Amino acid sequence: MFGINGPEFLLLLLIGIMVIGPQRLPEYTQKLANLVREVRRMASGAREQIKEEVGIDIDDVDWKKYDPRQYDPRRIIKEALLEDVTKPVSAGAPVSGTDATMAAVSAAGEAAQHTSRPGRVVERLPWGEAAPFDSEAT
């Protein structure tokens, strides 16, 4: 708790008693007890408010599910890449959205192989002309 061990806490408590003095010590002890009671009341009120608004008790929540350390991006990507996307389709079975998309992409790829596409047009500057330069971009 704050990096204070037992002997240090006792020393701070003894110094506090000496500074406060024996006359005011009961008053400050009562104030500390009231503060602890108020904090406990506020914590239980917050717990009840969460239970009312969310509908679940905090003690019933499985906090391990929400631990961000379990979400390793490398593992998630590896599992997604190794996941088998192709599913065998029986004859006469309805085609799902994903299967239809993959079939369309496959058909488009086959059609593209059989048709000739125009070559890529590359515009070149005339010989000796400097390339455009944007002084604000650099």
N, C-alpha and C positions, 0 to 999 in steps of 0.2 A: 504494500500500500504506500506510495510516495517514497519508497526507498529508505524507510525508517525502520530499524530493527528494535527489539524489545528494550534493551538498555537505553538507547537514544530516546525512545518514547517516554520512558520513566523519567529521564533527566528533563525533558521538555515539560512533562507534567509537574515535576517538582519546581521548576523555574516559574511555570504559570501560577502555581499555588503561592509562591513567594511574591510574585508581582501583584496578584489580585489581593492577597491578604486574607486573613481568617475572618474578617468582618463581612466582606463581600462574597466569600466563597459559596455560602448556601444560595445566594441570589443567582450567581452564575451557573451553579449546578442545576438549579431549577430551570433556567433559561435553556441550558443544553438539553435537558430532558424534554422540554416542550418542543424544541427544534426537532429532536429525533422522532417524537410522536407525530409531528406535522409532516415530516418527510415520509414516514410510513403510511400515513393517511393519504397523502398525495399519490404515492406509488400504488396503493390498493385502488384508489379512485381511477387512476390511469388504466390499470389492469381491467377494471370493470367497464370502463368506457370503450376500450379496445374490444372486449368481449361483446358488448352491445352492438358496436358499429360493424365489426368484421364478422361476428357470429361464431368465432372460435376462441377457445381458451388458449392462452399463451403456453401453458404447460403441455398442451396436446400437440403443439406444432413440432414436426420433425425438422429441427434446425440443420441437420446434416444435408438435407436436400438443397438447402440454400447456400451451402458453403462454396464460395467462388473458387477455392483451390481444387475442387473436383472437376472443373471445366478446363481441361488442358486443350488448347486450340490444336496442337499437333495431333493429339489422339482423335479429336473430332474430325479433322480433315482426313486423317488416315482411314478412319472407319467409313467416311463418306466416299472416298476414292475406291476402297476395296469392296464397297457394297455392290452386289450384282443387280444391275438395273434391268437387264433383259429378263422377261418372264415368258415361259412357253405359253402360247395361245392355242387353244383347241379350235378345231374347225367349227365355224358357226357361232363361236362365242362373241358377245358384243365387245367392241374395241373401246378401251377406256381412253380418257383424255391423254394420258402420258404415252400410251402405246400408239394412239393416233398421231400424236406429234412426232414421235420417233419414226413412224412409217412415212409421214410426209417429208421429213428431213431426208430419209433414205431415198425416197423416190425423187426428190429434188436433186440429190447428189448424183443419182444415176442419170437423170436427164441432163444435168450439167456436163457430165462426161461425154455424152453423145453429141452435144451441140458445141459449136465453136464459139468461143467468146472473143470479143475484140481485144487486142493487145492494150497494155497499159500505156497511156499517153503521158510522157514526161516532158514538161516544158523546160527548156534550157535558156539561159541568158545568152545574148550575143557575145562573141569573143571579145574579151577586154573590158566588159562592163562589170562594175563592182556589184557585189550582192547587196540587197537592201539592208540597212542598218538602223535599228531603233535605239536611240540613245537612252530612252526612258526604261527600256526593258533590261538593260544591263547594269 
